[in-house]
Amino acid sequence: MTTTDASSERNAQQIRSLVKSSGELELSLAAIPVPVPQDHEVVVRVDAAPLNPSDIGLFFGAADLSTAKVSGTAASPVVTATVPEAARKSMAGRADQSMPVGNEGAGLVIAAGKSAAAQALVGKMVAFLAGGGSYSTVRAVPAEMCLVLPPGATAVEGASSFVNPLTALGMVETMRREGHTALVHTAAASALGLMLNRICQKDGIALVNVVRKAEQETILREIGAQHIVNSSSPTFTADLAEAIAATGATLAFDALGGGTLVGQILTAMEVAAAKKAPGYSRYGTDVHKQVYIYGGLDTSPTTFGRGFGMAWGVGGWLVFPFLRKVGPEVAARLKERVAAELTTTFATSYVKQMSLAETLQLDNIHGYYKRATGEKYLVLPNRG
């Protein structure tokens, strides 16, 4: 093993999330040993790690945050909250397991295993995919899960190099592989949505952006988005059908999951396809329409009618199963593009930066738990 940093001799700290079988959520800072890398691994001093919606979901589970309380000390806070009785069954699979949180981050490689790939990263600033545990002062990760940042790039600039960029690129790759030519995306003014817009503009792909608020329309217009529809508008149904007809979009990615939006999108796609159909069919058009649900911002049931014929599909989509499916060569190509366009196409801004202890302060928790558009939070595990 090769090391480059004195921090390798100290204990590490890590945020842990525990849902007890008694129905209590507990968030705390745990002292953990600095990991010793296996041959194929590196140890990263984690300098920055973003709070993504998927991280927030694991953080809090089904807890009711109106019951949240903080105890302990300022340097080592403990947050507790109640998981409602009705939601405890859904949490049974993780009951009484103290879990590390955080899917990605960036920092300096301070130690490495024996493999050539790991040794080549010593002393490099990298972004990494952790699959849990990025809210730690140090983290061991496989060398293949690292992305060397461009010269001069900071950990803050590279912290969000995996989840959102590869999700956005994965959506475009899925579109091409499945024979579609344009996209519909919901929650379109999110950090991911802004990246997807920049990709589509650069690659010449038509994109229909679905938002919920007028201010989100403004955000998208300011970056040059052309097709924007507001689901809270009284003319939404007609506006959506018009935008889909103009773009020819037959593939959508939905971040909400619940409610009626999936059905509305499929219906609008069928309306657009019917305008070009040679004649009437009681089975609808033969144009295949596909919606992939990749998020759960709306936890209500997904409901829809059947006014869009028989050529359609609804399924789940997640970026990491997608990357496994397309294989290492495609994944490497996508990561290379992220590195090349890190501070342009894939730039991410943060409304607030916090230490590990500050991440467990109630005012910050209520801030990032909202998952509000344009309000992404960043954890700096080694601050202080």
Secondary structure, 3 states (H helix, E strand, C coil): CEECCHHHHCCEEEEEEEECCCCEEEEEEEEECCCCCCCCEEEEEEEEEECCHHHHHHHHCCCEEEEEEEEECCCCEEEEEECCHHHCHHHHHHECCCEECCCEEEEEEEEECCCHHHHCCCCCEEEEECCCCCCECEEEEEHHHEEECCCCCCHHHHCCCCHHHHHHHHHHHHHHHCCCCEEEEECCCCHHHHHHHHHHHHHCCEEEEEECCHHHHHHHHHCCCCEEEECCCCCHHHHHHHHHHHHCCCEEEECCEEECHHHHHHHHHHHHHHCCCCCCCCCCCCCCEEEEECCCCEEEEECCCCCCCCCEEEEECCHHHHHHHHCHHHHHHHHHHHHHCCCCCCCCCCCEEECHHHHCCHHHHHHHHCCCCCCCEEECCCCC
